[in-house]
């Protein structure tokens, strides 16, 4: 299994765009400089009234599909 580490700072207003159907995915830069795109709904468990902030581990399979996201 492969993994990437990203720091996220997504405001609550930005994340609300998902519920409005305006956004389907999140694009972030990993700590080593790569760009990663993943489904925004994978972050639902981490939303607070202030949005989503913190460092996250994104794990994905050999097929490139998301396995899970964990806050570090």
C-alpha positions, -999 to +999 in steps of 0.1 A: +000+000+000+012+035-008+008+066+013+012+103+010+013+130+037-005+164+032-012+194+054-047+207+049-062+240+058-097+241+044-122+266+057-157+255+066-170+277+038-148+260+013-159+226+024-196+236+022-191+238-015-191+200-015-227+200-002-238+225-028-224+202-055-198+227-066-168+205-056-162+168-058-125+165-051-097+181-031-063+189-047-034+192-023+004+192-024+022+165-005+051+172+019+075+159-008+060+183-035+037+160-054+001+169-062-027+146-051-064+146-059-089+127-038-127+127-032-138+155-008-163+133+009-134+113+023-128+142+048-164+143+062-153+127+095-128+155+101-150+186+095-154+210+124-171+243+126-138+259+116-133+236+086-105+210+083-070+216+094-041+193+102-017+168+088-032+137+071-020+104+057-036+094+025-033+057+017-040+043-017-038+009-034-016-002-064-045+007-086-043+044-074-076+043-057-081+058-022-080+033+006-083+057+036-074+091+051-062+094+087-053+125+107-018+123+121 
